[in-house]
């Protein structure tokens, strides 16, 4: 029997109407659960009555972080409509493909992205547009609209969101997110991340990405806590806010680069982290030296693993094990099954590398308009993650690298994340990425692309010597390239396809002796 979706904003409006739900740091706006519920209801009323948004229709949002994005998410839920958050860093041609694929009837956008949003809306024949901000049509609509009279009867298995993957290979795919997936993520993360009504979260990751939306924004709202939304991540401001007792921030989440930028800021040494109950990290392998840097400041960063397609939580490392099992993604969350699978489809042994497969109520039912991807991504309901993984004798999982990032040098598999972790032991390195480059003798060799910290210097010979002392010879990068900064996608992950394109023709003079 289908299970109904319940709106937790409406629930907390009834239980704790005067409690602050959302704070928009850029504008200074604060909304209690009662105020947030009223705005969501009026927005939903406007979308249905004036813009004729019906069940199953898509509503797109192109905006830097704002509490308004969450209002759109919950308004869509009350209408049975589908929320489509758009990557703010994409160009008009890239968004043209995504919006054309999702075919929304409404484009909601902010001032900073108006030109891009309206250009895409025109190209894709989007029927209506709404502008956020003071004096915009969005606020005018909420002020004039009547509250939604009839909430659509929505089931947990109904689609709530289409979230497009970053598209590191080929065109991006629209991962279908159901109401159930978001609900089970709240349940799965609630315990390990100590989410409670007393939680006060600072959200710095973009809300168009599952990390910003669901680690831990939706879980904190589900529990009746408070979320502060930062428009664009600023390491100095993040450190100031976390240190400020008046803010009461006790929950934080970031990808490794977020923690790296904060650790490199001069204010890091004197910042007060004593109120942090949880500092979560995911999205990419976390360099062990960076983990140790935060541990020295009394923060045991709690690593986890997930994907857009898994809503996202799959594994979490308990706080008590953060230091002892540094580098592990932990163990599976409660309502999820995992396997490590060999290429022949059999289960890998303890310590053996294989591909991680995931199954459970938190897994996407498939991709929007992509039956080809659905056929290749699933086996008997198991999602193929594409991540090379191993498990140790105690049942802790380690995400070694992406299968596609692995390269083969002289017949040996090399996983760049392992090499990158060794590179990060060098104090002068700000960030590093390793890619495979074609080589006539070895098939492929490693190239380390490195950004050096300001005020530091580093010679290729030092890097080669360090790697040779800590890695098997076939794992040592043969080539070194220095750059000012590594290319990243909108969520802060290093974008290796850009590096491969940029350095496809290596310089022979950089080859190690």
C-alpha positions as a Python dict, from the first residue, in 0.01 Angstrom:
ca = {
    (1, 'X'): (0, 0, 0),
    (2, 'X'): (150, 340, -95),
    (3, 'X'): (254, 560, 196),
    (4, 'X'): (163, 927, 202),
    (5, 'X'): (425, 1202, 211),
    (6, 'X'): (394, 1436, 508),
    (7, 'X'): (513, 1797, 494),
    (8, 'X'): (743, 1856, 791),
    (9, 'X'): (729, 2235, 763),
    (10, 'X'): (353, 2219, 822),
    (11, 'X'): (413, 1973, 1106),
    (12, 'X'): (654, 2202, 1291),
    (13, 'X'): (427, 2502, 1229),
    (14, 'X'): (173, 2319, 1444),
    (15, 'X'): (421, 2206, 1713),
    (16, 'X'): (672, 2493, 1738),
    (17, 'X'): (528, 2783, 1536),
    (18, 'X'): (753, 3051, 1689),
    (19, 'X'): (1082, 2866, 1652),
    (20, 'X'): (1321, 3003, 1389),
    (21, 'X'): (1340, 2764, 1094),
    (22, 'X'): (1553, 2953, 841),
    (23, 'X'): (1794, 3245, 844),
    (24, 'X'): (1904, 3400, 515),
    (25, 'X'): (2245, 3544, 602),
    (26, 'X'): (2278, 3760, 290),
    (27, 'X'): (1950, 3946, 341),
    (28, 'X'): (1917, 3914, 717),
    (29, 'X'): (1571, 3762, 684),
    (30, 'X'): (1457, 3520, 956),
    (31, 'X'): (1152, 3296, 929),
    (32, 'X'): (982, 3103, 1205),
    (33, 'X'): (816, 2775, 1115),
    (34, 'X'): (480, 2955, 1114),
    (35, 'X'): (613, 3226, 880),
    (36, 'X'): (786, 2974, 655),
    (37, 'X'): (472, 2761, 634),
    (38, 'X'): (264, 3065, 538),
    (39, 'X'): (508, 3166, 264),
    (40, 'X'): (520, 2814, 124),
    (41, 'X'): (139, 2798, 123),
    (42, 'X'): (104, 3132, -58),
    (43, 'X'): (374, 3043, -309),
    (44, 'X'): (201, 2714, -382),
    (45, 'X'): (-129, 2900, -420),
    (46, 'X'): (27, 3139, -672),
    (47, 'X'): (190, 2859, -869),
    (48, 'X'): (-140, 2671, -895),
    (49, 'X'): (-388, 2957, -936),
    (50, 'X'): (-188, 3204, -1147),
    (51, 'X'): (73, 2993, -1327),
    (52, 'X'): (-138, 2677, -1358),
    (53, 'X'): (129, 2446, -1216),
    (54, 'X'): (-22, 2102, -1173),
    (55, 'X'): (80, 1764, -1041),
    (56, 'X'): (391, 1638, -1223),
    (57, 'X'): (483, 1979, -1371),
    (58, 'X'): (843, 2092, -1325),
    (59, 'X'): (951, 2415, -1155),
    (60, 'X'): (1314, 2522, -1208),
    (61, 'X'): (1526, 2741, -980),
    (62, 'X'): (1847, 2915, -1086),
    (63, 'X'): (1973, 3107, -783),
    (64, 'X'): (2265, 3142, -548),
    (65, 'X'): (2191, 3010, -201),
    (66, 'X'): (1877, 3159, -54),
    (67, 'X'): (1599, 3045, 178),
    (68, 'X'): (1363, 3104, -116),
    (69, 'X'): (1496, 2787, -282),
    (70, 'X'): (1369, 2580, 10),
    (71, 'X'): (1029, 2750, -13),
    (72, 'X'): (1006, 2639, -375),
    (73, 'X'): (1099, 2284, -278),
    (74, 'X'): (821, 2260, -20),
    (75, 'X'): (566, 2444, -236),
    (76, 'X'): (627, 2189, -512),
    (77, 'X'): (567, 1914, -257),
    (78, 'X'): (224, 2056, -170),
    (79, 'X'): (130, 2069, -539),
    (80, 'X'): (274, 1733, -639),
    (81, 'X'): (499, 1931, -874),
    (82, 'X'): (867, 1850, -935),
    (83, 'X'): (1146, 2076, -809),
    (84, 'X'): (1441, 2122, -1052),
    (85, 'X'): (1739, 2303, -893),
    (86, 'X'): (1987, 2424, -1156),
    (87, 'X'): (2365, 2450, -1130),
    (88, 'X'): (2448, 2821, -1105),
    (89, 'X'): (2791, 2780, -1266),
    (90, 'X'): (2671, 2639, -1596),
    (91, 'X'): (2664, 2835, -1920),
    (92, 'X'): (2358, 2903, -2132),
    (93, 'X'): (2433, 2610, -2372),
    (94, 'X'): (2478, 2371, -2078),
    (95, 'X'): (2159, 2487, -1909),
    (96, 'X'): (1980, 2479, -2243),
    (97, 'X'): (2032, 2101, -2253),
    (98, 'X'): (1919, 2047, -1892),
    (99, 'X'): (1614, 2276, -1906),
    (100, 'X'): (1521, 2133, -2243),
    (101, 'X'): (1536, 1784, -2092),
    (102, 'X'): (1337, 1870, -1777),
    (103, 'X'): (1089, 2097, -1962),
    (104, 'X'): (980, 2312, -1664),
    (105, 'X'): (682, 2542, -1690),
    (106, 'X'): (831, 2802, -1454),
    (107, 'X'): (1182, 2947, -1413),
    (108, 'X'): (1251, 3109, -1075),
    (109, 'X'): (1576, 3306, -1064),
    (110, 'X'): (1765, 3573, -873),
    (111, 'X'): (1898, 3909, -995),
    (112, 'X'): (2257, 3790, -1029),
    (113, 'X'): (2158, 3520, -1277),
    (114, 'X'): (1869, 3693, -1449),
    (115, 'X'): (2039, 3728, -1788),
    (116, 'X'): (2130, 3359, -1802),
    (117, 'X'): (1796, 3241, -1665),
    (118, 'X'): (1588, 3447, -1908),
    (119, 'X'): (1805, 3345, -2204),
    (120, 'X'): (1758, 2979, -2121),
    (121, 'X'): (1387, 3024, -2054),
    (122, 'X'): (1345, 3182, -2397),
    (123, 'X'): (1544, 2908, -2573),
    (124, 'X'): (1345, 2634, -2400),
    (125, 'X'): (1002, 2803, -2425),
    (126, 'X'): (951, 2817, -2048),
    (127, 'X'): (607, 2970, -2001),
    (128, 'X'): (672, 3187, -1693),
    (129, 'X'): (956, 3341, -1497),
    (130, 'X'): (972, 3479, -1142),
    (131, 'X'): (1249, 3703, -1006),
    (132, 'X'): (1365, 3667, -647),
    (133, 'X'): (1467, 3951, -420),
    (134, 'X'): (1322, 4277, -294),
    (135, 'X'): (1095, 4426, -554),
    (136, 'X'): (1090, 4104, -756),
    (137, 'X'): (785, 3924, -886),
    (138, 'X'): (843, 3634, -641),
    (139, 'X'): (789, 3847, -330),
    (140, 'X'): (500, 4029, -496),
    (141, 'X'): (335, 3697, -575),
    (142, 'X'): (366, 3571, -217),
    (143, 'X'): (225, 3897, -82),
    (144, 'X'): (-76, 3890, -315),
    (145, 'X'): (-154, 3517, -324),
    (146, 'X'): (-410, 3333, -119),
    (147, 'X'): (-290, 3033, 83),
    (148, 'X'): (-321, 2702, -100),
    (149, 'X'): (-668, 2568, -34),
    (150, 'X'): (-620, 2205, -126),
    (151, 'X'): (-289, 2022, -78),
    (152, 'X'): (-230, 1751, -334),
    (153, 'X'): (-231, 1397, -200),
    (154, 'X'): (131, 1300, -261),
    (155, 'X'): (283, 958, -197),
    (156, 'X'): (637, 884, -84),
    (157, 'X'): (715, 710, -413),
    (158, 'X'): (614, 1017, -616),
    (159, 'X'): (890, 1223, -777),
    (160, 'X'): (984, 1530, -574),
    (161, 'X'): (1299, 1649, -752),
    (162, 'X'): (1507, 1604, -1064),
    (163, 'X'): (1870, 1671, -976),
    (164, 'X'): (2116, 1676, -1262),
    (165, 'X'): (2453, 1514, -1207),
    (166, 'X'): (2765, 1718, -1272),
    (167, 'X'): (2817, 1562, -1614),
    (168, 'X'): (3186, 1478, -1579),
    (169, 'X'): (3145, 1244, -1878),
    (170, 'X'): (2896, 1318, -2155),
    (171, 'X'): (2574, 1506, -2098),
    (172, 'X'): (2443, 1534, -1740),
    (173, 'X'): (2173, 1291, -1633),
    (174, 'X'): (1867, 1392, -1434),
    (175, 'X'): (1858, 1171, -1126),
    (176, 'X'): (1499, 1116, -1013),
    (177, 'X'): (1458, 1194, -641),
    (178, 'X'): (1141, 1072, -473),
    (179, 'X'): (985, 1199, -151),
    (180, 'X'): (1080, 863, 2),
    (181, 'X'): (1446, 912, -81),
    (182, 'X'): (1457, 1247, 98),
    (183, 'X'): (1265, 1107, 395),
    (184, 'X'): (1489, 801, 431),
    (185, 'X'): (1797, 1023, 408),
    (186, 'X'): (1664, 1224, 702),
    (187, 'X'): (1621, 900, 896),
    (188, 'X'): (1953, 751, 788),
    (189, 'X'): (2156, 1062, 873),
    (190, 'X'): (1961, 1171, 1178),
    (191, 'X'): (2126, 930, 1421),
    (192, 'X'): (2490, 926, 1306),
    (193, 'X'): (2495, 1306, 1262),
    (194, 'X'): (2321, 1371, 1597),
    (195, 'X'): (2048, 1574, 1426),
    (196, 'X'): (1784, 1696, 1674),
    (197, 'X'): (1540, 1986, 1730),
    (198, 'X'): (1833, 2164, 1898),
    (199, 'X'): (2045, 2142, 1580),
    (200, 'X'): (2163, 2472, 1432),
    (201, 'X'): (2320, 2415, 1089),
    (202, 'X'): (2532, 2648, 879),
    (203, 'X'): (2472, 2553, 513),
    (204, 'X'): (2751, 2662, 280),
    (205, 'X'): (2728, 2408, -5),
    (206, 'X'): (2505, 2504, -300),
    (207, 'X'): (2140, 2411, -261),
    (208, 'X'): (2121, 2290, -621),
    (209, 'X'): (2340, 1997, -512),
    (210, 'X'): (2241, 1707, -288),
    (211, 'X'): (2519, 1799, -44),
    (212, 'X'): (2377, 2144, 19),
    (213, 'X'): (2015, 2033, 16),
    (214, 'X'): (2044, 1713, 217),
    (215, 'X'): (2365, 1735, 424),
    (216, 'X'): (2216, 1838, 649),
    (217, 'X'): (1960, 2104, 549),
    (218, 'X'): (1656, 1883, 498),
    (219, 'X'): (1738, 1652, 793),
    (220, 'X'): (1766, 1952, 1027),
    (221, 'X'): (1436, 2095, 904),
    (222, 'X'): (1280, 1749, 932),
    (223, 'X'): (1384, 1742, 1299),
    (224, 'X'): (1256, 2095, 1367),
    (225, 'X'): (1597, 2259, 1397),
    (226, 'X'): (1733, 2585, 1255),
    (227, 'X'): (1929, 2637, 931),
    (228, 'X'): (2145, 2937, 843),
    (229, 'X'): (2193, 2973, 467),
    (230, 'X'): (2515, 3132, 335),
    (231, 'X'): (2471, 3274, -15),
    (232, 'X'): (2826, 3194, -130),
    (233, 'X'): (3086, 3015, 79),
    (234, 'X'): (3335, 3248, 246),
    (235, 'X'): (3589, 3072, 473),
    (236, 'X'): (3648, 3378, 693),
    (237, 'X'): (3277, 3437, 745),
    (238, 'X'): (3214, 3067, 810),
    (239, 'X'): (3483, 3065, 1080),
    (240, 'X'): (3340, 3383, 1233),
    (241, 'X'): (2986, 3246, 1243),
    (242, 'X'): (3089, 2912, 1391),
    (243, 'X'): (3293, 3095, 1658),
    (244, 'X'): (3008, 3330, 1753),
    (245, 'X'): (2815, 3198, 2058),
    (246, 'X'): (2514, 3410, 1959),
    (247, 'X'): (2470, 3205, 1641),
    (248, 'X'): (2476, 2876, 1830),
    (249, 'X'): (2595, 2677, 1528),
    (250, 'X'): (2653, 2316, 1627),
    (251, 'X'): (2623, 2135, 1291),
    (252, 'X'): (2838, 2181, 981),
    (253, 'X'): (2904, 1994, 658),
    (254, 'X'): (3148, 2046, 375),
    (255, 'X'): (3344, 1880, 99),
    (256, 'X'): (3722, 1852, 156),
    (257, 'X'): (3798, 2179, -22),
    (258, 'X'): (3570, 2367, 219),
    (259, 'X'): (3767, 2238, 516),
    (260, 'X'): (4093, 2304, 335),
    (261, 'X'): (4008, 2669, 267),
    (262, 'X'): (3901, 2720, 627),
    (263, 'X'): (4215, 2550, 763),
    (264, 'X'): (4437, 2772, 547),
    (265, 'X'): (4272, 3093, 668),
    (266, 'X'): (4464, 3291, 933),
    (267, 'X'): (4157, 3292, 1163),
    (268, 'X'): (4152, 2911, 1181),
    (269, 'X'): (4409, 2897, 1463),
    (270, 'X'): (4197, 3110, 1696),
    (271, 'X'): (3846, 3003, 1592),
    (272, 'X'): (3616, 2847, 1852),
    (273, 'X'): (3483, 2507, 1748),
    (274, 'X'): (3370, 2401, 2095),
    (275, 'X'): (2999, 2405, 2008),
    (276, 'X'): (3031, 2179, 1702),
    (277, 'X'): (2860, 1849, 1770),
    (278, 'X'): (2917, 1730, 1415),
    (279, 'X'): (3150, 1835, 1135),
    (280, 'X'): (3055, 1617, 841),
    (281, 'X'): (3258, 1568, 525),
    (282, 'X'): (3187, 1394, 198),
    (283, 'X'): (3193, 1437, -178),
    (284, 'X'): (3554, 1327, -232),
    (285, 'X'): (3834, 1143, -49),
    (286, 'X'): (3959, 1348, 243),
    (287, 'X'): (4339, 1388, 262),
    (288, 'X'): (4461, 1239, 591),
    (289, 'X'): (4685, 1540, 672),
    (290, 'X'): (4380, 1766, 651),
    (291, 'X'): (4188, 1536, 885),
    (292, 'X'): (4477, 1558, 1130),
    (293, 'X'): (4483, 1939, 1103),
    (294, 'X'): (4120, 1960, 1213),
    (295, 'X'): (4168, 1690, 1475),
    (296, 'X'): (4441, 1903, 1629),
    (297, 'X'): (4179, 2180, 1672),
    (298, 'X'): (3949, 1938, 1853),
    (299, 'X'): (3721, 1859, 1557),
    (300, 'X'): (3698, 1493, 1456),
    (301, 'X'): (3557, 1531, 1106),
    (302, 'X'): (3295, 1264, 1045),
    (303, 'X'): (3345, 1122, 699),
    (304, 'X'): (3067, 977, 492),
    (305, 'X'): (2988, 859, 145),
    (306, 'X'): (2696, 916, -86),
    (307, 'X'): (2579, 1017, -431),
    (308, 'X'): (2303, 1225, -584),
    (309, 'X'): (2140, 895, -680),
    (310, 'X'): (2142, 769, -320),
    (311, 'X'): (1975, 1077, -165),
    (312, 'X'): (2276, 1090, -66),
    (313, 'X'): (2375, 900, 251),
    (314, 'X'): (2511, 548, 205),
    (315, 'X'): (2781, 530, 473),
    (316, 'X'): (2883, 734, 774),
    (317, 'X'): (3180, 705, 1007),
    (318, 'X'): (3068, 737, 1368),
    (319, 'X'): (3221, 1023, 1560),
    (320, 'X'): (3389, 784, 1804),
    (321, 'X'): (3577, 616, 1517),
    (322, 'X'): (3674, 932, 1329),
    (323, 'X'): (4036, 938, 1445),
    (324, 'X'): (4090, 562, 1476),
    (325, 'X'): (3954, 492, 1128),
    (326, 'X'): (4068, 809, 952),
    (327, 'X'): (4027, 763, 578),
    (328, 'X'): (3727, 532, 608),
    (329, 'X'): (3378, 628, 496),
    (330, 'X'): (3244, 424, 787),
    (331, 'X'): (2967, 169, 775),
    (332, 'X'): (2634, 161, 590),
    (333, 'X'): (2348, 372, 724),
    (334, 'X'): (2049, 189, 868),
    (335, 'X'): (1811, 159, 573),
    (336, 'X'): (2061, 71, 300),
    (337, 'X'): (2230, -241, 163),
    (338, 'X'): (2576, -243, 8),
    (339, 'X'): (2796, -491, -179),
    (340, 'X'): (3152, -481, -309),
    (341, 'X'): (3146, -658, -643),
    (342, 'X'): (3415, -805, -866),
    (343, 'X'): (3400, -750, -1244),
    (344, 'X'): (3241, -1097, -1279),
    (345, 'X'): (2953, -998, -1050),
    (346, 'X'): (3062, -1200, -745),
    (347, 'X'): (3123, -1047, -403),
    (348, 'X'): (3478, -936, -326),
    (349, 'X'): (3661, -1071, -23),
    (350, 'X'): (3768, -867, 281),
    (351, 'X'): (4048, -633, 173),
    (352, 'X'): (3985, -689, -197),
    (353, 'X'): (3898, -399, -424),
    (354, 'X'): (3570, -407, -611),
    (355, 'X'): (3292, -177, -728),
    (356, 'X'): (3044, -57, -468),
    (357, 'X'): (2681, -149, -539),
    (358, 'X'): (2396, -1, -333),
    (359, 'X'): (2031, -95, -282),
    (360, 'X'): (1749, 34, -61),
    (361, 'X'): (1459, 279, -25),
    (362, 'X'): (1704, 572, -53),
    (363, 'X'): (1812, 477, -408),
    (364, 'X'): (1687, 653, -721),
    (365, 'X'): (1436, 462, -933),
    (366, 'X'): (1624, 585, -1240),
    (367, 'X'): (1711, 879, -1461),
    (368, 'X'): (1473, 1125, -1626),
    (369, 'X'): (1427, 1043, -1996),
    (370, 'X'): (1724, 804, -1992),
    (371, 'X'): (1617, 439, -2033),
    (372, 'X'): (1968, 365, -2165),
    (373, 'X'): (2128, 483, -1841),
    (374, 'X'): (1870, 296, -1635),
    (375, 'X'): (1957, -27, -1815),
    (376, 'X'): (2334, 11, -1766),
    (377, 'X'): (2331, 146, -1410),
    (378, 'X'): (2130, -121, -1230),
    (379, 'X'): (2146, -497, -1179),
    (380, 'X'): (1848, -655, -1001),
    (381, 'X'): (1780, -325, -823),
    (382, 'X'): (2144, -270, -726),
    (383, 'X'): (2285, 68, -831),
    (384, 'X'): (2639, 52, -971),
    (385, 'X'): (2817, 346, -806),
    (386, 'X'): (3135, 334, -1013),
    (387, 'X'): (3347, 366, -698),
    (388, 'X'): (3637, 134, -622),
    (389, 'X'): (3591, 19, -262),
    (390, 'X'): (3727, -223, -5),
    (391, 'X'): (3619, -337, 342),
    (392, 'X'): (3847, -416, 635),
    (393, 'X'): (3822, -691, 896),
    (394, 'X'): (3609, -473, 1126),
    (395, 'X'): (3352, -394, 857),
    (396, 'X'): (3468, -40, 780),
    (397, 'X'): (3447, 65, 416),
    (398, 'X'): (3709, 261, 223),
    (399, 'X'): (3628, 442, -102),
    (400, 'X'): (3958, 415, -285),
    (401, 'X'): (3872, 607, -602),
    (402, 'X'): (3644, 630, -900),
    (403, 'X'): (3683, 334, -1135),
    (404, 'X'): (3709, 575, -1426),
    (405, 'X'): (3991, 769, -1256),
    (406, 'X'): (4202, 456, -1218),
    (407, 'X'): (4478, 418, -1475),
    (408, 'X'): (4698, 121, -1562),
    (409, 'X'): (5075, 169, -1566),
    (410, 'X'): (5287, -124, -1675),
    (411, 'X'): (4997, -361, -1609),
    (412, 'X'): (4941, -234, -1254),
    (413, 'X'): (4624, -55, -1141),
    (414, 'X'): (4689, 289, -990),
    (415, 'X'): (4421, 469, -789),
    (416, 'X'): (4496, 844, -791),
    (417, 'X'): (4337, 910, -451),
    (418, 'X'): (4605, 700, -282),
    (419, 'X'): (4882, 898, -453),
    (420, 'X'): (4710, 1229, -379),
    (421, 'X'): (4694, 1142, -9),
    (422, 'X'): (5072, 1094, -7),
    (423, 'X'): (5126, 1421, -194),
    (424, 'X'): (4921, 1608, 65),
    (425, 'X'): (5177, 1507, 328),
    (426, 'X'): (5404, 1775, 180),
    (427, 'X'): (5334, 2094, 375),
    (428, 'X'): (5391, 2321, 76),
    (429, 'X'): (5112, 2163, -131),
    (430, 'X'): (4778, 2345, -122),
    (431, 'X'): (4599, 2099, -349),
    (432, 'X'): (4694, 1814, -578),
    (433, 'X'): (4536, 1586, -836),
    (434, 'X'): (4677, 1285, -1018),
    (435, 'X'): (4567, 1175, -1366),
    (436, 'X'): (4682, 908, -1608),
    (437, 'X'): (4865, 1022, -1922),
    (438, 'X'): (4930, 804, -2227),
    (439, 'X'): (5285, 670, -2245),
    (440, 'X'): (5443, 456, -2519),
    (441, 'X'): (5646, 243, -2280),
    (442, 'X'): (5411, 195, -1985),
    (443, 'X'): (5069, 247, -2146),
    (444, 'X'): (4994, 519, -1896),
    (445, 'X'): (5194, 708, -1638),
    (446, 'X'): (5083, 936, -1358),
    (447, 'X'): (5088, 1312, -1376),
    (448, 'X'): (5061, 1513, -1056),
    (449, 'X'): (4902, 1854, -1103),
    (450, 'X'): (4991, 2065, -802),
    (451, 'X'): (4907, 2407, -658),
    (452, 'X'): (5160, 2534, -404),
    (453, 'X'): (5058, 2736, -99),
    (454, 'X'): (5131, 3110, -118),
    (455, 'X'): (5473, 3190, 19),
    (456, 'X'): (5600, 2834, -29),
    (457, 'X'): (5818, 2679, -296),
    (458, 'X'): (5848, 2319, -410),
    (459, 'X'): (6075, 2159, -667),
    (460, 'X'): (5976, 1856, -878),
    (461, 'X'): (6274, 1666, -735),
    (462, 'X'): (6133, 1705, -382),
    (463, 'X'): (5799, 1565, -495),
    (464, 'X'): (5959, 1270, -673),
    (465, 'X'): (6175, 1189, -369),
    (466, 'X'): (5878, 1202, -132),
    (467, 'X'): (5667, 975, -352),
    (468, 'X'): (5949, 724, -401),
    (469, 'X'): (5991, 701, -23),
    (470, 'X'): (5621, 637, 37),
    (471, 'X'): (5482, 459, -271),
    (472, 'X'): (5559, 161, -490),
    (473, 'X'): (5751, 274, -794),
    (474, 'X'): (5465, 215, -1040),
    (475, 'X'): (5241, 445, -832),
    (476, 'X'): (5485, 736, -832),
    (477, 'X'): (5382, 1012, -1074),
    (478, 'X'): (5636, 1044, -1354),
    (479, 'X'): (5522, 1393, -1452),
    (480, 'X'): (5472, 1709, -1247),
    (481, 'X'): (5274, 2018, -1349),
    (482, 'X'): (5234, 2328, -1133),
    (483, 'X'): (4921, 2543, -1154),
    (484, 'X'): (4785, 2834, -952),
    (485, 'X'): (4462, 2649, -872),
    (486, 'X'): (4295, 2325, -972),
    (487, 'X'): (3970, 2336, -1171),
    (488, 'X'): (3664, 2247, -967),
    (489, 'X'): (3299, 2189, -1037),
    (490, 'X'): (3025, 2380, -857),
    (491, 'X'): (3031, 2154, -551),
    (492, 'X'): (3404, 2197, -497),
    (493, 'X'): (3520, 1867, -641),
    (494, 'X'): (3835, 1873, -852),
    (495, 'X'): (3727, 1833, -1216),
    (496, 'X'): (3966, 1580, -1364),
    (497, 'X'): (3820, 1582, -1718),
    (498, 'X'): (3940, 1943, -1744),
    (499, 'X'): (4287, 1839, -1631),
    (500, 'X'): (4298, 1550, -1878),
    (501, 'X'): (4201, 1782, -2160),
    (502, 'X'): (4451, 2047, -2055),
    (503, 'X'): (4747, 1810, -2007),
    (504, 'X'): (4684, 1546, -2272),
    (505, 'X'): (5026, 1630, -2423),
    (506, 'X'): (5277, 1605, -2136),
    (507, 'X'): (5609, 1788, -2136),
    (508, 'X'): (5896, 1538, -2166),
    (509, 'X'): (6126, 1763, -1962),
    (510, 'X'): (5909, 1700, -1653),
    (511, 'X'): (5975, 1326, -1652),
    (512, 'X'): (6134, 1187, -1337),
    (513, 'X'): (6484, 1054, -1361),
}
